[in-house]
Amino acid sequence: MLIVPARAAAWEWVVGPPREVVVSWNLERPREAEGLHTLTIRLLGGYCVGETAPVAGAVSIQELPVTAAHPRPTAIIVAHQWDPAPVEVAGEVLPGEPTPACADVGWTTTKRIKLKRPVAGMVLIDGAYGKLVRRSPPGGMP
């Protein structure tokens, strides 16, 4: 019987530099419960086991003008999470080595944002990942 000594992997987990990533969001509360121009959203993100938990990052808001194409006030909202110490793979994963995997932990938090226009009747769109998704309540607002 031939015993082959185990060799060390060519890669390892290291702590990378801080980074900011785009995350999706949902409405936290009905808009009627909010102030005239404020809104609470719930950020939906994640991180790997062993990483420092992320925090809410910046939120960019683009309010579109009312036009024939957009007859109702519309806002495109893009939310971010800030990862202070993400874990990354350093080195090359060679053939036959186990591939690195992230045991993903879901993460949510709320963030209160302020719009220039009143929130009532506004169409809210999640602009995460370049894919526009309407987040207004089902059936829309009057």
N, C-alpha and C positions, 0 to 999 in steps of 0.2 A: 504494500500500500504506500503510495507516494503522497506525502503531505506537503502542500504548497503553502509557504508562509503568506499570511495576509499582508497586503501592501496598503499603505496609507492612501486615502483618496487624494486626488490632485486638486481638489477644491475644498473650501471651508466656508463656514458662515462667518461674516464680519458685520460690524455695525457701519452702515453707510452714512453719508451726509444727510442732513435734514432735507425733506422734500415736501412739496405741496402737490396734491392730486385732486382732480375733479371728482365729485361724488354726486349721486342723485339725491333728490329730496322729495318729501311729501308735505302737504299742509298739516300742521299740527292741530290747529283749532279751527272751528268755523270762523269765517271772516267777520261775521256779525259781532263776535266777542272781542274783536281787536279794536284798536283805536282807528281813527279816520284814515291815517296813512301808514299804519304799522301792521305787520304780519309776522306770525311765528311759523317757521318751517322746521321739519325734522330732517337732519342730515343722515343719510344711510351709507355707511362705509364699512371698512374692516381693516384688520391688520393681522400679522402672523403671531402665533404663540411665541413668547419670548421677547417681542418688541415692546417698546414703551407705547402706552396707549396714545392714539392721536388726539388732537384737539381741533375744534372748529377753526377753519381758516377764513379767508376773505370771501365775500359774496359779491359777485358783480351783477348789476341790474341794468338792463337795457330796456327803456320804455319806448315803445314804438309810437309814432304819431298816428292819430286817427285819420284814416284815408278810406277810399272806396274799397281797397283790398282788406283793410282791417277796420271795420266800422265801429268796433268797441275798443276801449283802451286796452292795450296789451303790454305785458312785461315779460321779458325773457330773463330768467334768473339762473345763474351758474354758481353753484356752491363748491367750496374746496375744504379738504381736510389737510391739516399740517401734521406730518409724521416727523417727530423730533429726532428719532434714532432708528430708522428702518434697518432691517436685517437683509443683507445681500449676499450673493454667492461670489466668492473671490477664487479665481483659478479656473481651470478648464475641466469640464466633466468628460472624462475619457470613456470610450466604449466599454461596456461591461460593468461600469461603476453604477451604484444606485443614483438615481437622479434626485436632486434636491427638491423638496416639496414644502409648501407652506401650509401649516394647520391653521386655516383661516378662522378668525374670531370676528363675529359681527360687531359693529359699533354704531351707535346712534347717539345723537345729541340734538338739542334744539338751539335755534338761533333766531333772534328777533331782528327783523329788517324794517327799514323805513323806505317808503316809496314817495315819489314826488306828487303823484296823483292819489285821489282817494281809492282805497282798495275795493269798495263795493262796486260790483259790476265789471271789474277788471278781469281780463283773461290772463291767467298765469301759466307760463310755459317753463318747463325744466329743460335747460339747454345743455345738460351733461352729455359728454362724449360726442357732441356735434349732432345728436339726434334730438329733435324737438318733441317733447311730450307734454300734452296739456295736463295741468294739475288742478284746474278749477274743479269744484265739486261736480259730481254727476248731474247732468241736466242743466249745468251752467247756472249763472246768477241772473236775476231779472234785469 
